[in-house]
Amino acid sequence: MHTKNKIHKSNSKIKSFILGICVFLIVISANAQCAMCRAALSGDSNIKKAEAVNDGIVYLMVIPYLLVAIIGYLIYKMYTSKKKKAV
């Protein structure tokens, strides 16, 4: 009985840690650019273009994570539905 409580507490700590990391990474803005992009978009006249490039980078970065999360959720649902049918 005590080992189940310890395992549950450790799983809870791990989940909280992972959630904290995810929230931290979401808050970070993507202001970095490659050297060529920075040279091409530097200057006051290209502010809108630079923001558009940064938004495009973030958009392209988010899509793979979304796909992995969706696939992981679907696998989790399949696993839990098989487990319920077995009981």
Secondary structure, DSSP 8 states (H G I E B T S, - for coil): -HHHHHHHHHHHHHHHHHHHHHHHHHHS------HHHHHHH-SGGGHHHHHHHHHHHHHHHHHHHHHHHHHHHHHHHHHHHHHHHH-
